[in-house]
Amino acid sequence: MNTGFDHFSEETWEEYAMGMQSDEDCQPLEEHLLICRACQDLLAEADEYIQIVKGATALPEGTRRRWSKPAASAVTLA
């Protein structure tokens, strides 16, 4: 996880921003954030990217996702 320069990778910050890190893994990340401006910036960029993606994939208000069943011809019974 650590890149050797007392910084964490961009991928690690993206995982952290998406909530993919365990509580145990979050502790050293959060301690590092208190003192490292470079990693604060990486996390801010990851957060911004996530918000952009969420905004781009959001449906207009009042619209619901529609789930469609697979076509009957695609299902084969043995």
mmCIF file of the N, C-alpha and C atoms, coordinates in Angstrom:
data_MODEL
# 
_entry.id   MODEL 
# 
loop_
_atom_site.group_PDB 
_atom_site.id 
_atom_site.type_symbol 
_atom_site.label_atom_id 
_atom_site.label_alt_id 
_atom_site.label_comp_id 
_atom_site.label_asym_id 
_atom_site.label_entity_id 
_atom_site.label_seq_id 
_atom_site.pdbx_PDB_ins_code 
_atom_site.Cartn_x 
_atom_site.Cartn_y 
_atom_site.Cartn_z 
_atom_site.occupancy 
_atom_site.B_iso_or_equiv 
_atom_site.pdbx_formal_charge 
_atom_site.auth_seq_id 
_atom_site.auth_comp_id 
_atom_site.auth_asym_id 
_atom_site.auth_atom_id 
_atom_site.pdbx_PDB_model_num 
ATOM 1   N N  . MET A 1 1  ? 0.829   -1.195  0.000   1.00 0.00 ? 1  MET A N  1 
ATOM 2   C CA . MET A 1 1  ? 0.000   0.000   0.000   1.00 0.00 ? 1  MET A CA 1 
ATOM 3   C C  . MET A 1 1  ? 0.867   1.250   0.000   1.00 0.00 ? 1  MET A C  1 
ATOM 4   N N  . ASN A 1 2  ? 1.928   1.292   0.758   1.00 0.00 ? 2  ASN A N  1 
ATOM 5   C CA . ASN A 1 2  ? 2.788   2.453   0.842   1.00 0.00 ? 2  ASN A CA 1 
ATOM 6   C C  . ASN A 1 2  ? 3.799   2.416   -0.301  1.00 0.00 ? 2  ASN A C  1 
ATOM 7   N N  . THR A 1 3  ? 4.058   3.534   -0.957  1.00 0.00 ? 3  THR A N  1 
ATOM 8   C CA . THR A 1 3  ? 4.927   3.578   -2.119  1.00 0.00 ? 3  THR A CA 1 
ATOM 9   C C  . THR A 1 3  ? 6.392   3.748   -1.776  1.00 0.00 ? 3  THR A C  1 
ATOM 10  N N  . GLY A 1 4  ? 6.755   3.837   -0.512  1.00 0.00 ? 4  GLY A N  1 
ATOM 11  C CA . GLY A 1 4  ? 8.145   3.970   -0.131  1.00 0.00 ? 4  GLY A CA 1 
ATOM 12  C C  . GLY A 1 4  ? 8.576   5.398   0.145   1.00 0.00 ? 4  GLY A C  1 
ATOM 13  N N  . PHE A 1 5  ? 7.769   6.376   -0.182  1.00 0.00 ? 5  PHE A N  1 
ATOM 14  C CA . PHE A 1 5  ? 8.101   7.782   0.054   1.00 0.00 ? 5  PHE A CA 1 
ATOM 15  C C  . PHE A 1 5  ? 7.228   8.362   1.161   1.00 0.00 ? 5  PHE A C  1 
ATOM 16  N N  . ASP A 1 6  ? 6.733   7.511   2.037   1.00 0.00 ? 6  ASP A N  1 
ATOM 17  C CA . ASP A 1 6  ? 5.838   7.917   3.113   1.00 0.00 ? 6  ASP A CA 1 
ATOM 18  C C  . ASP A 1 6  ? 4.541   8.504   2.582   1.00 0.00 ? 6  ASP A C  1 
ATOM 19  N N  . HIS A 1 7  ? 4.207   8.154   1.359   1.00 0.00 ? 7  HIS A N  1 
ATOM 20  C CA . HIS A 1 7  ? 2.937   8.543   0.769   1.00 0.00 ? 7  HIS A CA 1 
ATOM 21  C C  . HIS A 1 7  ? 2.208   7.279   0.348   1.00 0.00 ? 7  HIS A C  1 
ATOM 22  N N  . PHE A 1 8  ? 0.910   7.377   0.228   1.00 0.00 ? 8  PHE A N  1 
ATOM 23  C CA . PHE A 1 8  ? 0.116   6.265   -0.260  1.00 0.00 ? 8  PHE A CA 1 
ATOM 24  C C  . PHE A 1 8  ? -0.219  6.514   -1.720  1.00 0.00 ? 8  PHE A C  1 
ATOM 25  N N  . SER A 1 9  ? -0.473  5.450   -2.456  1.00 0.00 ? 9  SER A N  1 
ATOM 26  C CA . SER A 1 9  ? -0.718  5.570   -3.891  1.00 0.00 ? 9  SER A CA 1 
ATOM 27  C C  . SER A 1 9  ? -2.069  6.217   -4.186  1.00 0.00 ? 9  SER A C  1 
ATOM 28  N N  . GLU A 1 10 ? -2.192  6.700   -5.406  1.00 0.00 ? 10 GLU A N  1 
ATOM 29  C CA . GLU A 1 10 ? -3.457  7.272   -5.869  1.00 0.00 ? 10 GLU A CA 1 
ATOM 30  C C  . GLU A 1 10 ? -4.562  6.218   -5.806  1.00 0.00 ? 10 GLU A C  1 
ATOM 31  N N  . GLU A 1 11 ? -4.219  4.990   -6.160  1.00 0.00 ? 11 GLU A N  1 
ATOM 32  C CA . GLU A 1 11 ? -5.189  3.893   -6.104  1.00 0.00 ? 11 GLU A CA 1 
ATOM 33  C C  . GLU A 1 11 ? -5.697  3.664   -4.677  1.00 0.00 ? 11 GLU A C  1 
ATOM 34  N N  . THR A 1 12 ? -4.792  3.761   -3.709  1.00 0.00 ? 12 THR A N  1 
ATOM 35  C CA . THR A 1 12 ? -5.185  3.592   -2.308  1.00 0.00 ? 12 THR A CA 1 
ATOM 36  C C  . THR A 1 12 ? -6.163  4.676   -1.890  1.00 0.00 ? 12 THR A C  1 
ATOM 37  N N  . TRP A 1 13 ? -5.907  5.920   -2.314  1.00 0.00 ? 13 TRP A N  1 
ATOM 38  C CA . TRP A 1 13 ? -6.815  7.018   -1.960  1.00 0.00 ? 13 TRP A CA 1 
ATOM 39  C C  . TRP A 1 13 ? -8.164  6.873   -2.654  1.00 0.00 ? 13 TRP A C  1 
ATOM 40  N N  . GLU A 1 14 ? -8.162  6.350   -3.879  1.00 0.00 ? 14 GLU A N  1 
ATOM 41  C CA . GLU A 1 14 ? -9.427  6.109   -4.569  1.00 0.00 ? 14 GLU A CA 1 
ATOM 42  C C  . GLU A 1 14 ? -10.236 5.047   -3.833  1.00 0.00 ? 14 GLU A C  1 
ATOM 43  N N  . GLU A 1 15 ? -9.572  3.980   -3.397  1.00 0.00 ? 15 GLU A N  1 
ATOM 44  C CA . GLU A 1 15 ? -10.257 2.929   -2.630  1.00 0.00 ? 15 GLU A CA 1 
ATOM 45  C C  . GLU A 1 15 ? -10.807 3.495   -1.321  1.00 0.00 ? 15 GLU A C  1 
ATOM 46  N N  . TYR A 1 16 ? -10.020 4.333   -0.679  1.00 0.00 ? 16 TYR A N  1 
ATOM 47  C CA . TYR A 1 16 ? -10.454 4.964   0.572   1.00 0.00 ? 16 TYR A CA 1 
ATOM 48  C C  . TYR A 1 16 ? -11.685 5.836   0.324   1.00 0.00 ? 16 TYR A C  1 
ATOM 49  N N  . ALA A 1 17 ? -11.642 6.637   -0.727  1.00 0.00 ? 17 ALA A N  1 
ATOM 50  C CA . ALA A 1 17 ? -12.752 7.540   -1.045  1.00 0.00 ? 17 ALA A CA 1 
ATOM 51  C C  . ALA A 1 17 ? -14.027 6.778   -1.371  1.00 0.00 ? 17 ALA A C  1 
ATOM 52  N N  . MET A 1 18 ? -13.883 5.581   -1.941  1.00 0.00 ? 18 MET A N  1 
ATOM 53  C CA . MET A 1 18 ? -15.051 4.772   -2.295  1.00 0.00 ? 18 MET A CA 1 
ATOM 54  C C  . MET A 1 18 ? -15.496 3.862   -1.155  1.00 0.00 ? 18 MET A C  1 
ATOM 55  N N  . GLY A 1 19 ? -14.816 3.961   -0.005  1.00 0.00 ? 19 GLY A N  1 
ATOM 56  C CA . GLY A 1 19 ? -15.201 3.157   1.145   1.00 0.00 ? 19 GLY A CA 1 
ATOM 57  C C  . GLY A 1 19 ? -14.802 1.697   1.036   1.00 0.00 ? 19 GLY A C  1 
ATOM 58  N N  . MET A 1 20 ? -13.768 1.419   0.274   1.00 0.00 ? 20 MET A N  1 
ATOM 59  C CA . MET A 1 20 ? -13.342 0.041   0.053   1.00 0.00 ? 20 MET A CA 1 
ATOM 60  C C  . MET A 1 20 ? -12.250 -0.408  1.031   1.00 0.00 ? 20 MET A C  1 
ATOM 61  N N  . GLN A 1 21 ? -11.802 0.463   1.907   1.00 0.00 ? 21 GLN A N  1 
ATOM 62  C CA . GLN A 1 21 ? -10.775 0.128   2.886   1.00 0.00 ? 21 GLN A CA 1 
ATOM 63  C C  . GLN A 1 21 ? -11.437 -0.334  4.187   1.00 0.00 ? 21 GLN A C  1 
ATOM 64  N N  . SER A 1 22 ? -10.823 -1.297  4.849   1.00 0.00 ? 22 SER A N  1 
ATOM 65  C CA . SER A 1 22 ? -11.332 -1.744  6.143   1.00 0.00 ? 22 SER A CA 1 
ATOM 66  C C  . SER A 1 22 ? -11.028 -0.671  7.186   1.00 0.00 ? 22 SER A C  1 
ATOM 67  N N  . ASP A 1 23 ? -11.716 -0.741  8.325   1.00 0.00 ? 23 ASP A N  1 
ATOM 68  C CA . ASP A 1 23 ? -11.454 0.212   9.406   1.00 0.00 ? 23 ASP A CA 1 
ATOM 69  C C  . ASP A 1 23 ? -9.994  0.150   9.828   1.00 0.00 ? 23 ASP A C  1 
ATOM 70  N N  . GLU A 1 24 ? -9.437  -1.047  9.839   1.00 0.00 ? 24 GLU A N  1 
ATOM 71  C CA . GLU A 1 24 ? -8.037  -1.240  10.225  1.00 0.00 ? 24 GLU A CA 1 
ATOM 72  C C  . GLU A 1 24 ? -7.097  -0.541  9.246   1.00 0.00 ? 24 GLU A C  1 
ATOM 73  N N  . ASP A 1 25 ? -7.410  -0.635  7.951   1.00 0.00 ? 25 ASP A N  1 
ATOM 74  C CA . ASP A 1 25 ? -6.576  0.004   6.932   1.00 0.00 ? 25 ASP A CA 1 
ATOM 75  C C  . ASP A 1 25 ? -6.753  1.519   6.907   1.00 0.00 ? 25 ASP A C  1 
ATOM 76  N N  . CYS A 1 26 ? -7.883  2.010   7.360   1.00 0.00 ? 26 CYS A N  1 
ATOM 77  C CA . CYS A 1 26 ? -8.154  3.448   7.335   1.00 0.00 ? 26 CYS A CA 1 
ATOM 78  C C  . CYS A 1 26 ? -7.320  4.222   8.349   1.00 0.00 ? 26 CYS A C  1 
ATOM 79  N N  . GLN A 1 27 ? -7.008  3.609   9.457   1.00 0.00 ? 27 GLN A N  1 
ATOM 80  C CA . GLN A 1 27 ? -6.305  4.331   10.523  1.00 0.00 ? 27 GLN A CA 1 
ATOM 81  C C  . GLN A 1 27 ? -4.982  4.938   10.060  1.00 0.00 ? 27 GLN A C  1 
ATOM 82  N N  . PRO A 1 28 ? -4.076  4.167   9.449   1.00 0.00 ? 28 PRO A N  1 
ATOM 83  C CA . PRO A 1 28 ? -2.830  4.814   9.012   1.00 0.00 ? 28 PRO A CA 1 
ATOM 84  C C  . PRO A 1 28 ? -3.053  5.845   7.903   1.00 0.00 ? 28 PRO A C  1 
ATOM 85  N N  . LEU A 1 29 ? -4.049  5.633   7.074   1.00 0.00 ? 29 LEU A N  1 
ATOM 86  C CA . LEU A 1 29 ? -4.353  6.601   6.022   1.00 0.00 ? 29 LEU A CA 1 
ATOM 87  C C  . LEU A 1 29 ? -4.796  7.928   6.629   1.00 0.00 ? 29 LEU A C  1 
ATOM 88  N N  . GLU A 1 30 ? -5.696  7.848   7.596   1.00 0.00 ? 30 GLU A N  1 
ATOM 89  C CA . GLU A 1 30 ? -6.220  9.064   8.217   1.00 0.00 ? 30 GLU A CA 1 
ATOM 90  C C  . GLU A 1 30 ? -5.151  9.785   9.023   1.00 0.00 ? 30 GLU A C  1 
ATOM 91  N N  . GLU A 1 31 ? -4.261  9.041   9.672   1.00 0.00 ? 31 GLU A N  1 
ATOM 92  C CA . GLU A 1 31 ? -3.153  9.671   10.397  1.00 0.00 ? 31 GLU A CA 1 
ATOM 93  C C  . GLU A 1 31 ? -2.226  10.389  9.414   1.00 0.00 ? 31 GLU A C  1 
ATOM 94  N N  . HIS A 1 32 ? -1.977  9.760   8.286   1.00 0.00 ? 32 HIS A N  1 
ATOM 95  C CA . HIS A 1 32 ? -1.112  10.354  7.269   1.00 0.00 ? 32 HIS A CA 1 
ATOM 96  C C  . HIS A 1 32 ? -1.734  11.628  6.697   1.00 0.00 ? 32 HIS A C  1 
ATOM 97  N N  . LEU A 1 33 ? -3.050  11.608  6.532   1.00 0.00 ? 33 LEU A N  1 
ATOM 98  C CA . LEU A 1 33 ? -3.740  12.790  5.989   1.00 0.00 ? 33 LEU A CA 1 
ATOM 99  C C  . LEU A 1 33 ? -3.565  14.024  6.863   1.00 0.00 ? 33 LEU A C  1 
ATOM 100 N N  . LEU A 1 34 ? -3.408  13.815  8.147   1.00 0.00 ? 34 LEU A N  1 
ATOM 101 C CA . LEU A 1 34 ? -3.260  14.950  9.058   1.00 0.00 ? 34 LEU A CA 1 
ATOM 102 C C  . LEU A 1 34 ? -2.010  15.771  8.772   1.00 0.00 ? 34 LEU A C  1 
ATOM 103 N N  . ILE A 1 35 ? -0.994  15.131  8.180   1.00 0.00 ? 35 ILE A N  1 
ATOM 104 C CA . ILE A 1 35 ? 0.287   15.829  8.009   1.00 0.00 ? 35 ILE A CA 1 
ATOM 105 C C  . ILE A 1 35 ? 0.736   15.991  6.565   1.00 0.00 ? 35 ILE A C  1 
ATOM 106 N N  . CYS A 1 36 ? 0.058   15.357  5.629   1.00 0.00 ? 36 CYS A N  1 
ATOM 107 C CA . CYS A 1 36 ? 0.561   15.336  4.251   1.00 0.00 ? 36 CYS A CA 1 
ATOM 108 C C  . CYS A 1 36 ? -0.361  16.064  3.282   1.00 0.00 ? 36 CYS A C  1 
ATOM 109 N N  . ARG A 1 37 ? 0.058   17.215  2.850   1.00 0.00 ? 37 ARG A N  1 
ATOM 110 C CA . ARG A 1 37 ? -0.728  18.022  1.912   1.00 0.00 ? 37 ARG A CA 1 
ATOM 111 C C  . ARG A 1 37 ? -0.852  17.337  0.550   1.00 0.00 ? 37 ARG A C  1 
ATOM 112 N N  . ALA A 1 38 ? 0.206   16.662  0.102   1.00 0.00 ? 38 ALA A N  1 
ATOM 113 C CA . ALA A 1 38 ? 0.162   15.995  -1.201  1.00 0.00 ? 38 ALA A CA 1 
ATOM 114 C C  . ALA A 1 38 ? -0.916  14.917  -1.220  1.00 0.00 ? 38 ALA A C  1 
ATOM 115 N N  . CYS A 1 39 ? -1.017  14.136  -0.162  1.00 0.00 ? 39 CYS A N  1 
ATOM 116 C CA . CYS A 1 39 ? -2.028  13.088  -0.114  1.00 0.00 ? 39 CYS A CA 1 
ATOM 117 C C  . CYS A 1 39 ? -3.419  13.669  0.127   1.00 0.00 ? 39 CYS A C  1 
ATOM 118 N N  . GLN A 1 40 ? -3.504  14.792  0.821   1.00 0.00 ? 40 GLN A N  1 
ATOM 119 C CA . GLN A 1 40 ? -4.790  15.479  0.956   1.00 0.00 ? 40 GLN A CA 1 
ATOM 120 C C  . GLN A 1 40 ? -5.299  15.875  -0.431  1.00 0.00 ? 40 GLN A C  1 
ATOM 121 N N  . ASP A 1 41 ? -4.380  16.350  -1.267  1.00 0.00 ? 41 ASP A N  1 
ATOM 122 C CA . ASP A 1 41 ? -4.745  16.736  -2.630  1.00 0.00 ? 41 ASP A CA 1 
ATOM 123 C C  . ASP A 1 41 ? -5.176  15.523  -3.453  1.00 0.00 ? 41 ASP A C  1 
ATOM 124 N N  . LEU A 1 42 ? -4.457  14.396  -3.311  1.00 0.00 ? 42 LEU A N  1 
ATOM 125 C CA . LEU A 1 42 ? -4.837  13.171  -4.036  1.00 0.00 ? 42 LEU A CA 1 
ATOM 126 C C  . LEU A 1 42 ? -6.228  12.709  -3.626  1.00 0.00 ? 42 LEU A C  1 
ATOM 127 N N  . LEU A 1 43 ? -6.520  12.772  -2.340  1.00 0.00 ? 43 LEU A N  1 
ATOM 128 C CA . LEU A 1 43 ? -7.836  12.367  -1.862  1.00 0.00 ? 43 LEU A CA 1 
ATOM 129 C C  . LEU A 1 43 ? -8.913  13.317  -2.380  1.00 0.00 ? 43 LEU A C  1 
ATOM 130 N N  . ALA A 1 44 ? -8.617  14.606  -2.390  1.00 0.00 ? 44 ALA A N  1 
ATOM 131 C CA . ALA A 1 44 ? -9.584  15.577  -2.919  1.00 0.00 ? 44 ALA A CA 1 
ATOM 132 C C  . ALA A 1 44 ? -9.869  15.310  -4.393  1.00 0.00 ? 44 ALA A C  1 
ATOM 133 N N  . GLU A 1 45 ? -8.842  14.967  -5.161  1.00 0.00 ? 45 GLU A N  1 
ATOM 134 C CA . GLU A 1 45 ? -9.030  14.640  -6.575  1.00 0.00 ? 45 GLU A CA 1 
ATOM 135 C C  . GLU A 1 45 ? -9.876  13.374  -6.736  1.00 0.00 ? 45 GLU A C  1 
ATOM 136 N N  . ALA A 1 46 ? -9.617  12.376  -5.899  1.00 0.00 ? 46 ALA A N  1 
ATOM 137 C CA . ALA A 1 46 ? -10.401 11.133  -5.956  1.00 0.00 ? 46 ALA A CA 1 
ATOM 138 C C  . ALA A 1 46 ? -11.859 11.423  -5.613  1.00 0.00 ? 46 ALA A C  1 
ATOM 139 N N  . ASP A 1 47 ? -12.092 12.229  -4.587  1.00 0.00 ? 47 ASP A N  1 
ATOM 140 C CA . ASP A 1 47 ? -13.464 12.595  -4.205  1.00 0.00 ? 47 ASP A CA 1 
ATOM 141 C C  . ASP A 1 47 ? -14.167 13.334  -5.347  1.00 0.00 ? 47 ASP A C  1 
ATOM 142 N N  . GLU A 1 48 ? -13.458 14.252  -5.980  1.00 0.00 ? 48 GLU A N  1 
ATOM 143 C CA . GLU A 1 48 ? -14.036 15.022  -7.084  1.00 0.00 ? 48 GLU A CA 1 
ATOM 144 C C  . GLU A 1 48 ? -14.391 14.100  -8.249  1.00 0.00 ? 48 GLU A C  1 
ATOM 145 N N  . TYR A 1 49 ? -13.504 13.171  -8.564  1.00 0.00 ? 49 TYR A N  1 
ATOM 146 C CA . TYR A 1 49 ? -13.750 12.229  -9.650  1.00 0.00 ? 49 TYR A CA 1 
ATOM 147 C C  . TYR A 1 49 ? -14.989 11.378  -9.366  1.00 0.00 ? 49 TYR A C  1 
ATOM 148 N N  . ILE A 1 50 ? -15.101 10.896  -8.143  1.00 0.00 ? 50 ILE A N  1 
ATOM 149 C CA . ILE A 1 50 ? -16.249 10.074  -7.756  1.00 0.00 ? 50 ILE A CA 1 
ATOM 150 C C  . ILE A 1 50 ? -17.539 10.868  -7.899  1.00 0.00 ? 50 ILE A C  1 
ATOM 151 N N  . GLN A 1 51 ? -17.539 12.126  -7.481  1.00 0.00 ? 51 GLN A N  1 
ATOM 152 C CA . GLN A 1 51 ? -18.731 12.961  -7.601  1.00 0.00 ? 51 GLN A CA 1 
ATOM 153 C C  . GLN A 1 51 ? -19.100 13.210  -9.060  1.00 0.00 ? 51 GLN A C  1 
ATOM 154 N N  . ILE A 1 52 ? -18.100 13.387  -9.902  1.00 0.00 ? 52 ILE A N  1 
ATOM 155 C CA . ILE A 1 52 ? -18.355 13.596  -11.337 1.00 0.00 ? 52 ILE A CA 1 
ATOM 156 C C  . ILE A 1 52 ? -18.987 12.351  -11.940 1.00 0.00 ? 52 ILE A C  1 
ATOM 157 N N  . VAL A 1 53 ? -18.445 11.183  -11.604 1.00 0.00 ? 53 VAL A N  1 
ATOM 158 C CA . VAL A 1 53 ? -18.985 9.929   -12.135 1.00 0.00 ? 53 VAL A CA 1 
ATOM 159 C C  . VAL A 1 53 ? -20.410 9.712   -11.632 1.00 0.00 ? 53 VAL A C  1 
ATOM 160 N N  . LYS A 1 54 ? -20.635 9.960   -10.348 1.00 0.00 ? 54 LYS A N  1 
ATOM 161 C CA . LYS A 1 54 ? -21.991 9.811   -9.804  1.00 0.00 ? 54 LYS A CA 1 
ATOM 162 C C  . LYS A 1 54 ? -22.959 10.749  -10.508 1.00 0.00 ? 54 LYS A C  1 
ATOM 163 N N  . GLY A 1 55 ? -22.538 11.968  -10.754 1.00 0.00 ? 55 GLY A N  1 
ATOM 164 C CA . GLY A 1 55 ? -23.394 12.929  -11.438 1.00 0.00 ? 55 GLY A CA 1 
ATOM 165 C C  . GLY A 1 55 ? -23.681 12.521  -12.868 1.00 0.00 ? 55 GLY A C  1 
ATOM 166 N N  . ALA A 1 56 ? -22.688 11.956  -13.524 1.00 0.00 ? 56 ALA A N  1 
ATOM 167 C CA . ALA A 1 56 ? -22.861 11.554  -14.918 1.00 0.00 ? 56 ALA A CA 1 
ATOM 168 C C  . ALA A 1 56 ? -23.759 10.335  -15.053 1.00 0.00 ? 56 ALA A C  1 
ATOM 169 N N  . THR A 1 57 ? -23.799 9.506   -14.028 1.00 0.00 ? 57 THR A N  1 
ATOM 170 C CA . THR A 1 57 ? -24.602 8.288   -14.110 1.00 0.00 ? 57 THR A CA 1 
ATOM 171 C C  . THR A 1 57 ? -25.952 8.428   -13.425 1.00 0.00 ? 57 THR A C  1 
ATOM 172 N N  . ALA A 1 58 ? -26.202 9.566   -12.826 1.00 0.00 ? 58 ALA A N  1 
ATOM 173 C CA . ALA A 1 58 ? -27.482 9.774   -12.143 1.00 0.00 ? 58 ALA A CA 1 
ATOM 174 C C  . ALA A 1 58 ? -28.603 9.925   -13.162 1.00 0.00 ? 58 ALA A C  1 
ATOM 175 N N  . LEU A 1 59 ? -29.738 9.403   -12.804 1.00 0.00 ? 59 LEU A N  1 
ATOM 176 C CA . LEU A 1 59 ? -30.917 9.544   -13.652 1.00 0.00 ? 59 LEU A CA 1 
ATOM 177 C C  . LEU A 1 59 ? -31.626 10.850  -13.320 1.00 0.00 ? 59 LEU A C  1 
ATOM 178 N N  . PRO A 1 60 ? -32.288 11.429  -14.290 1.00 0.00 ? 60 PRO A N  1 
ATOM 179 C CA . PRO A 1 60 ? -33.068 12.638  -13.997 1.00 0.00 ? 60 PRO A CA 1 
ATOM 180 C C  . PRO A 1 60 ? -34.087 12.345  -12.890 1.00 0.00 ? 60 PRO A C  1 
ATOM 181 N N  . GLU A 1 61 ? -34.365 13.345  -12.086 1.00 0.00 ? 61 GLU A N  1 
ATOM 182 C CA . GLU A 1 61 ? -35.304 13.182  -10.977 1.00 0.00 ? 61 GLU A CA 1 
ATOM 183 C C  . GLU A 1 61 ? -36.656 12.685  -11.490 1.00 0.00 ? 61 GLU A C  1 
ATOM 184 N N  . GLY A 1 62 ? -37.222 11.719  -10.795 1.00 0.00 ? 62 GLY A N  1 
ATOM 185 C CA . GLY A 1 62 ? -38.504 11.153  -11.175 1.00 0.00 ? 62 GLY A CA 1 
ATOM 186 C C  . GLY A 1 62 ? -38.383 9.971   -12.130 1.00 0.00 ? 62 GLY A C  1 
ATOM 187 N N  . THR A 1 63 ? -37.160 9.694   -12.586 1.00 0.00 ? 63 THR A N  1 
ATOM 188 C CA . THR A 1 63 ? -36.931 8.570   -13.490 1.00 0.00 ? 63 THR A CA 1 
ATOM 189 C C  . THR A 1 63 ? -36.486 7.366   -12.668 1.00 0.00 ? 63 THR A C  1 
ATOM 190 N N  . ARG A 1 64 ? -36.976 6.212   -13.062 1.00 0.00 ? 64 ARG A N  1 
ATOM 191 C CA . ARG A 1 64 ? -36.579 4.985   -12.358 1.00 0.00 ? 64 ARG A CA 1 
ATOM 192 C C  . ARG A 1 64 ? -35.810 4.099   -13.314 1.00 0.00 ? 64 ARG A C  1 
ATOM 193 N N  . ARG A 1 65 ? -34.863 3.378   -12.772 1.00 0.00 ? 65 ARG A N  1 
ATOM 194 C CA . ARG A 1 65 ? -34.157 2.386   -13.590 1.00 0.00 ? 65 ARG A CA 1 
ATOM 195 C C  . ARG A 1 65 ? -35.119 1.266   -13.905 1.00 0.00 ? 65 ARG A C  1 
ATOM 196 N N  . ARG A 1 66 ? -35.007 0.750   -15.092 1.00 0.00 ? 66 ARG A N  1 
ATOM 197 C CA . ARG A 1 66 ? -35.867 -0.355  -15.496 1.00 0.00 ? 66 ARG A CA 1 
ATOM 198 C C  . ARG A 1 66 ? -35.002 -1.585  -15.673 1.00 0.00 ? 66 ARG A C  1 
ATOM 199 N N  . TRP A 1 67 ? -35.384 -2.608  -15.020 1.00 0.00 ? 67 TRP A N  1 
ATOM 200 C CA . TRP A 1 67 ? -34.703 -3.889  -15.163 1.00 0.00 ? 67 TRP A CA 1 
ATOM 201 C C  . TRP A 1 67 ? -35.445 -4.685  -16.201 1.00 0.00 ? 67 TRP A C  1 
ATOM 202 N N  . SER A 1 68 ? -34.724 -5.222  -17.126 1.00 0.00 ? 68 SER A N  1 
ATOM 203 C CA . SER A 1 68 ? -35.403 -6.032  -18.141 1.00 0.00 ? 68 SER A CA 1 
ATOM 204 C C  . SER A 1 68 ? -34.950 -7.469  -18.002 1.00 0.00 ? 68 SER A C  1 
ATOM 205 N N  . LYS A 1 69 ? -35.907 -8.365  -18.115 1.00 0.00 ? 69 LYS A N  1 
ATOM 206 C CA . LYS A 1 69 ? -35.620 -9.784  -18.043 1.00 0.00 ? 69 LYS A CA 1 
ATOM 207 C C  . LYS A 1 69 ? -34.903 -10.199 -19.324 1.00 0.00 ? 69 LYS A C  1 
ATOM 208 N N  . PRO A 1 70 ? -34.048 -11.225 -19.214 1.00 0.00 ? 70 PRO A N  1 
ATOM 209 C CA . PRO A 1 70 ? -33.406 -11.728 -20.428 1.00 0.00 ? 70 PRO A CA 1 
ATOM 210 C C  . PRO A 1 70 ? -34.485 -12.254 -21.387 1.00 0.00 ? 70 PRO A C  1 
ATOM 211 N N  . ALA A 1 71 ? -34.228 -12.139 -22.638 1.00 0.00 ? 71 ALA A N  1 
ATOM 212 C CA . ALA A 1 71 ? -35.186 -12.633 -23.632 1.00 0.00 ? 71 ALA A CA 1 
ATOM 213 C C  . ALA A 1 71 ? -35.362 -14.135 -23.445 1.00 0.00 ? 71 ALA A C  1 
ATOM 214 N N  . ALA A 1 72 ? -36.569 -14.611 -23.646 1.00 0.00 ? 72 ALA A N  1 
ATOM 215 C CA . ALA A 1 72 ? -36.873 -16.035 -23.460 1.00 0.00 ? 72 ALA A CA 1 
ATOM 216 C C  . ALA A 1 72 ? -36.013 -16.897 -24.354 1.00 0.00 ? 72 ALA A C  1 
ATOM 217 N N  . SER A 1 73 ? -35.686 -16.411 -25.535 1.00 0.00 ? 73 SER A N  1 
ATOM 218 C CA . SER A 1 73 ? -34.874 -17.208 -26.448 1.00 0.00 ? 73 SER A CA 1 
ATOM 219 C C  . SER A 1 73 ? -33.443 -17.371 -25.963 1.00 0.00 ? 73 SER A C  1 
ATOM 220 N N  . ALA A 1 74 ? -33.017 -16.501 -25.068 1.00 0.00 ? 74 ALA A N  1 
ATOM 221 C CA . ALA A 1 74 ? -31.657 -16.578 -24.553 1.00 0.00 ? 74 ALA A CA 1 
ATOM 222 C C  . ALA A 1 74 ? -31.544 -17.612 -23.441 1.00 0.00 ? 74 ALA A C  1 
ATOM 223 N N  . VAL A 1 75 ? -32.665 -18.037 -22.915 1.00 0.00 ? 75 VAL A N  1 
ATOM 224 C CA . VAL A 1 75 ? -32.674 -18.999 -21.822 1.00 0.00 ? 75 VAL A CA 1 
ATOM 225 C C  . VAL A 1 75 ? -32.919 -20.386 -22.411 1.00 0.00 ? 75 VAL A C  1 
ATOM 226 N N  . THR A 1 76 ? -32.013 -21.292 -22.105 1.00 0.00 ? 76 THR A N  1 
ATOM 227 C CA . THR A 1 76 ? -32.199 -22.650 -22.583 1.00 0.00 ? 76 THR A CA 1 
ATOM 228 C C  . THR A 1 76 ? -32.431 -23.565 -21.396 1.00 0.00 ? 76 THR A C  1 
ATOM 229 N N  . LEU A 1 77 ? -33.362 -24.448 -21.561 1.00 0.00 ? 77 LEU A N  1 
ATOM 230 C CA . LEU A 1 77 ? -33.661 -25.394 -20.511 1.00 0.00 ? 77 LEU A CA 1 
ATOM 231 C C  . LEU A 1 77 ? -33.108 -26.749 -20.905 1.00 0.00 ? 77 LEU A C  1 
ATOM 232 N N  . ALA A 1 78 ? -32.449 -27.383 -19.953 1.00 0.00 ? 78 ALA A N  1 
ATOM 233 C CA . ALA A 1 78 ? -31.869 -28.696 -20.258 1.00 0.00 ? 78 ALA A CA 1 
ATOM 234 C C  . ALA A 1 78 ? -32.810 -29.810 -19.862 1.00 0.00 ? 78 ALA A C  1 
# 
